Amino acid sequence: MPVIATAGWSIPKTVAERFPSEGTSLERYAAVFPGVEINSTFYRSHRPSTYEKWAASVGDDFRFSLKLPKTITHERRLAGIADLFAAFLEETALLGQKRGPLLCQLPPSLRFDASLVRTAFAAMRERYDGMIVIEPRHRTWAEPTAYRVLQDHGVERVFADPAPVWSKESFQVSPAYIRLHGSPEIYYSRYTPEEIAAYRAIIGPGSWCVFDNTASGAAIVNALELAEPGEF
């Protein structure tokens, strides 16, 4: 089964009846969805006890996707990140088996550099054997060499909408991780039923599909539409 999720677990009042009425927002969210993407890890550290609390709030099969800190992706720009990556793994360790994919979203100005990327992901792979996914935003990452380097390190490409680098046609198999930011207005626009059906058609078993159009509350609505019973 795919993991259909949203960025964060805010539940708008318009669909509150689709969730349990009791419990914390995370507990209510996790009663419906099998995973969530945490974006706050990009901006700041959390106490290990916070991750422990989150893990205790959800079922054994629930997974947390974590966005890598901006110190790794935007400040050091993947250079010399072994110490920061190790610290992030230690900080999030109390999620245990519920720690899911690590999302590496890069700044739009960061061009593909084969040597830099090999060194960065080799350092990550020395410490972490779980799923790592990458969402670059500079066109140089569309080069075949970039794809080969990522393959060599077992790093999955993110299919994003809008798609600054990799089009849907560039994926020969179902994308392992899909991020839907909203279109035409990023973070706000709600996807139409026709668009939801088109994304449903490319989702494979075990794929993640994350709705990031959270600013207007559309993410939860679209995720519920995608996850309609009997569709997978």
C-alpha positions, 0 to 999 in steps of 0.5 A: 500500500502507498503512504498517503500523507500531508506536511504536518497534521493540522486538521481543518474544521471542514473535514473534522468529522472524518477524524476521531473527535478525541485525542491530540491532533497527531493522534486523530490524524494518525487514525486516518493516515499512515504517515506524515511529513515533518517540515519543522525539522528544516528550520529548527532542532527538536528535543529527543523527548519530542520525537519520543512523544510523537512515536508514542502517539501513533501506531506501530505501522505509522511513519514520519518523513523528516526534512533534513535541516537547512544547515545541511542543505542550504547553509553548508550546501551539502559540503562537509555535512557528516557531523550535522547529519550524524547529529540529526540522526541522534536527535531523531533516534527515539522515533525508532522504526517509525522514522521513515524517509529523510527528505533532502530539499535543495535550494534553487541555486545549488547546481549539480556537482558530482564530486560534492554529491558523491561525498555528501551521500557517501557520508549519509550512507555510512550512517543511515541505510533507510530511504533518502529522497532528494528534491533539487530545484536547479535544472542541472540535476536533470543531467543523466550523470546526476541520476547515475550518482543518485542511483549509486547511493540509493537516493530516490528522486522526488517527483514534485509538482510544480516540477522544476527538474524532473517531469513525470515522463522522466520516471520509468517506474512509479516515483518512490516519493511524490510531493504535491505543493499545489498548482497553479498557486503553490501551497494554496491551490487544491487539486481537482478530482481529475488531477487526483486521479492522474496522480493515483495512476502513477503511485506504486506500492510503498510510494509516498505521496505527500500533499504540501498545499497546506496554506489553505487547508487543501492538503488534508482534503486532497489526501482524503480524496486520494485515499478513498476506500477501494482505490488502492 
